[in-house]
Amino acid sequence: MVMMKNPKKDITTNRSTYKLNKQIFILAGQSNMAGQGGVCCGHWDGIVPPECQSNPDILKLSVSLRWEIAKEPLNYGVDCARNCGIGPGMAFANAILKKDPNFGVIGLVPCSVSGKGINWWSRGNIPYDRLLEKVRSSLRQGGELRGLLWFHGESDTITKFDATRYKPKLQKFIQDLRTDLNSPLLPLLMVVLHIPDPWFKGKFADIVRQAQIEVEIPNAVKVDANGLSLNPDGIHLTTASQIRVGNMLAEAFLCSNFTSPRKISNKVYHMMSST
């Protein structure tokens, strides 16, 4: 007896899991990168706006290290500390493909962990080591590493001790990551932390924010989340704000020339910027 393959199944598999030459982006940081858009009292409302819808040309690396068609919430299963909602990742990928339909297949590697300050993103700690494992696995399956999307800093705003030490630790994290991934020019697309609402316990957000603005890192661009609307908890971005951040990250990536090893950029793309 000859077993016949299901053509529809083959097409789906070919359009997703086994695509080579993926354009790979790391999504790392804390709960705002993981996504809390649409989350209230620990529950996600399940609303996926058009800017965050799935696309067969947008994949994500699953917790089992397999490529699959990406869908919200992207960080589901990665960070068990919170019930994830909408983050900037899908909006970023969709905006890239909308602006450049020939960009190719995008592979997203979600690595965010809620509540882990910059101390945790160093060699030998679980968030850092798991990031390396995931990215190396993604590259073995075919693709090119195009950038790190970094949205972080909330936990380091709680004490002045942590806030004042954020800048050198961030520099060390990026330096070590580029070395360990053998990607010395890995582009960094960093979200500059917003000022939270007054009732949030982090009283030193201005110090962390200034450190992110001032830090000099080659092949880096920054987008500013300050002034965007927040959830009632006073620190996490709403769904609409996450979409705006994703669009700003896409705009910054497409407008930047990530080629020169000496390029150090402190340009910050603000939420109303058109450049």
C-alpha positions in Angstrom: 0.0 0.0 0.0 1.3 3.4 -1.0 0.8 6.2 1.6 -0.1 9.5 0.0 1.1 12.7 1.6 -1.2 15.4 2.5 -0.3 18.3 0.1 -1.8 20.9 2.4 0.2 19.7 5.3 3.4 19.8 3.3 2.8 23.3 2.1 2.2 24.5 5.7 5.4 22.8 6.9 7.4 24.2 4.0 6.0 27.7 4.7 7.1 27.7 8.3 9.3 25.2 10.1 11.8 24.4 7.4 12.4 27.8 5.9 16.1 28.6 5.6 17.8 32.0 5.4 15.7 33.5 8.2 16.3 37.0 9.4 16.7 36.4 13.1 16.0 38.9 15.9 16.5 38.3 19.6 13.8 39.6 21.9 15.2 40.1 25.4 14.6 42.1 28.6 11.9 42.1 31.2 8.1 42.0 31.3 7.6 44.9 28.9 9.4 43.0 26.2 7.7 39.8 27.2 4.5 41.8 26.8 1.9 43.0 29.3 -0.4 44.7 26.8 -4.0 43.7 27.5 -3.1 42.2 30.8 -5.1 43.2 33.9 -5.0 41.5 37.3 -2.9 38.7 35.9 -5.2 37.9 33.0 -4.8 38.7 29.3 -7.8 40.0 27.4 -7.0 37.9 24.3 -7.3 40.8 21.9 -4.8 40.7 19.0 -4.9 43.9 17.0 -4.2 43.8 13.2 -0.6 45.0 13.7 0.1 41.9 15.7 -1.6 39.2 13.7 0.2 36.1 12.6 2.0 36.0 9.2 3.4 32.9 7.5 6.6 34.9 7.0 7.0 35.6 10.7 8.3 32.6 12.8 9.3 32.2 16.4 11.6 29.7 18.1 9.4 27.7 20.5 10.4 26.6 24.0 11.2 23.2 22.4 13.7 25.0 20.1 11.6 24.5 17.0 10.5 27.1 14.5 6.8 27.7 14.3 4.5 30.4 12.9 4.6 33.2 15.5 1.5 34.3 17.3 0.6 36.3 20.3 1.5 36.1 23.1 5.0 35.6 21.8 6.6 35.0 25.2 4.1 32.4 26.3 5.9 29.5 27.9 9.2 31.4 28.0 8.5 33.4 31.2 6.4 31.5 33.7 6.4 34.3 36.2 3.7 36.2 34.5 0.7 35.8 32.2 2.0 37.4 29.1 0.1 39.6 26.7 1.0 41.9 23.8 4.7 43.0 23.5 6.5 44.9 20.7 7.8 41.8 18.8 5.0 41.0 16.4 4.3 44.7 15.7 8.0 45.1 14.9 8.1 42.1 12.5 4.9 43.1 10.7 6.0 46.7 10.3 9.3 45.5 8.8 7.5 43.4 6.2 5.0 46.1 5.5 7.8 48.6 4.8 10.0 46.1 3.0 8.0 43.2 1.4 11.2 41.7 0.1 12.9 41.6 3.5 12.5 37.8 3.8 11.3 35.5 6.5 11.7 36.9 10.0 12.6 34.6 12.9 11.9 35.9 16.4 13.7 34.4 19.4 11.8 35.3 22.6 14.1 35.3 25.7 12.5 37.9 28.1 12.2 37.1 31.8 10.1 39.2 34.1 11.6 40.8 37.2 15.2 40.0 36.4 17.5 43.0 36.7 20.7 43.6 34.8 22.7 41.4 37.2 20.9 38.4 35.9 22.0 39.1 32.3 25.6 37.9 32.8 27.5 34.8 32.0 26.6 31.9 34.3 23.1 33.1 35.1 20.0 31.4 33.7 18.5 34.2 31.5 21.8 34.8 29.8 22.8 31.2 29.3 19.3 30.3 28.0 19.5 33.2 25.5 22.7 31.8 24.2 21.3 28.3 23.9 18.2 29.5 22.0 20.1 31.8 19.6 22.7 29.2 18.8 19.9 26.6 18.1 18.1 29.1 15.9 21.3 29.7 13.8 22.0 26.0 13.4 18.5 25.7 11.8 19.4 28.2 9.2 19.4 32.0 9.2 21.3 35.2 9.8 21.4 37.1 13.1 20.1 40.6 12.4 19.7 42.2 15.8 18.9 42.3 19.5 15.7 44.0 20.6 16.2 45.0 24.3 13.5 46.5 26.6 14.8 46.4 30.1 15.5 48.2 33.3 12.3 48.2 35.4 13.8 46.2 38.3 16.9 48.3 38.5 14.8 51.4 39.3 13.9 50.2 42.7 17.2 51.0 44.6 19.7 53.8 43.9 22.5 51.2 44.3 21.2 49.2 41.3 20.2 52.2 39.2 23.7 53.9 39.4 25.4 50.7 38.3 23.2 50.0 35.3 25.3 51.6 32.6 28.5 49.6 33.0 26.6 46.4 33.5 24.6 47.0 30.3 27.8 47.6 28.4 29.3 44.4 29.8 26.2 42.4 28.8 26.3 43.6 25.2 30.1 43.1 24.9 29.9 39.5 26.3 26.9 38.6 24.2 28.5 39.8 21.0 31.6 37.8 21.9 29.8 34.6 22.9 27.7 34.7 19.7 30.7 35.5 17.6 28.9 38.6 16.3 31.0 41.6 17.2 28.7 44.0 15.3 25.4 42.5 16.4 23.0 45.5 16.1 21.3 46.6 19.3 17.9 48.2 19.2 17.2 49.4 22.7 14.0 50.8 24.2 14.8 53.7 26.5 12.7 53.1 29.7 9.8 55.3 30.3 9.1 57.2 33.5 6.5 55.1 35.4 3.4 56.5 37.2 4.1 57.8 40.7 2.6 54.8 42.5 5.1 52.4 40.9 7.7 51.4 43.5 10.7 52.2 41.3 11.8 55.6 42.4 15.1 55.8 40.4 13.8 55.3 36.9 15.3 58.7 35.9 18.8 57.3 36.6 18.3 54.1 34.6 16.7 56.1 31.8 19.6 58.5 31.7 22.1 55.7 31.7 20.3 54.1 28.7 20.3 57.4 26.8 24.0 58.2 27.5 25.5 54.8 27.2 27.8 54.5 24.2 27.6 51.2 22.4 28.7 50.6 18.8 26.0 49.6 16.3 23.1 50.6 18.5 20.0 52.7 18.1 17.5 53.7 20.7 13.8 54.4 20.8 12.1 56.3 23.6 9.1 54.9 25.3 8.5 57.9 27.6 5.1 59.4 27.4 3.3 56.3 26.1 0.2 55.1 27.8 0.5 52.6 30.6 -1.6 49.9 32.2 -3.2 50.6 35.6 -0.1 49.1 37.3 1.8 52.2 36.3 4.8 50.5 34.6 3.7 48.2 31.8 2.8 49.5 28.4 -0.7 49.1 27.0 -1.3 47.2 23.8 -1.5 50.5 21.7 1.8 51.6 23.3 3.5 48.3 22.5 2.4 48.6 18.9 3.9 52.1 18.8 7.2 50.8 20.3 7.3 47.9 17.7 6.8 50.4 14.9 9.5 52.7 16.2 11.9 49.8 16.5 11.2 48.8 12.9 11.6 52.3 11.7 14.9 52.7 13.5 16.2 49.4 12.2 15.4 50.2 8.6 16.8 53.7 8.8 20.1 52.6 10.3 23.3 51.5 8.6 24.6 48.7 10.8 27.9 48.2 9.1 30.7 50.3 10.6 32.5 48.8 13.6 33.2 52.3 14.9 29.7 53.5 14.7 28.5 54.7 18.1 25.1 56.3 18.0 23.3 58.1 20.8 20.4 59.0 18.5 17.1 58.3 20.2 13.9 57.9 18.2 11.1 59.5 20.0 7.5 58.4 19.8 6.5 61.3 17.6 9.6 61.2 15.4 9.3 60.7 11.7 12.9 59.9 11.2 
